């Protein structure tokens, strides 16, 4: 049996960027927390680390194999995958609650999907979806 060792100091510790997000998840165990608030904070963490959010990449850009890989991840395999890419998914309490979303972003980075072109296309698709809804006359985008 071989052991893979990672230099803990060489890994980007996502938990260092996700303190507020982790606090929101802890608070949600005691009181109702708006899902949009958690989503906004998750996106803020992603912006801090990668300069992109999950809204900036279409699911369609991932291959069938990538989707199968992501769907098969458990915490142990996610931690190993992240470490192989230079990231740490653990905080002082254990595995980060949003580990799967962070793996999605790590895989997007690995596949070269974090591009301005993909961001523009994803944003256009979101705006098109909203504009197709009844009673919507415009979309205001904050950047």
C-alpha positions, 0 to 999 in steps of 0.5 A: 500500500502506498501513501501519498504525502502532501506538503500542507504548506503548499496547499491553498487552504480553502477554509482560510477563505471560507470562514464566513461561509462556515459560520453561516452553515453552523448558524443554519443548524440553530436558525433559518438561514436564507439559501441565497445568503449561503450561495452569495458567500460561496460565490464570494469564496470562489471569487477570492480563490479563482476569480470566478464563481460556479455561475461563470461556467456552464454545466455543459462544458464538463464531459460525461466522464467529468460529471460521473467523476463528480457524482462519484466523489465522497469526502475521502476521494474529494480530499485526495483530488483537491490535494492533488490539485493543490487545495485543502478542503478541511477546516478545524471542524473537519471537511468543509460543508461545501466540499463538492462545490469546491471540487466542481470549481477545482475541476473547472480550473483543471479543465481550463474552463475558467475563461472570460469567454465561458463567463460571458456565455454563462452570464448571457444564458442566465440573462436569457433564462430570466428574460424568458420568464413572464413579467420580466422586462429587464435584468440588472447584473451586478459585477 
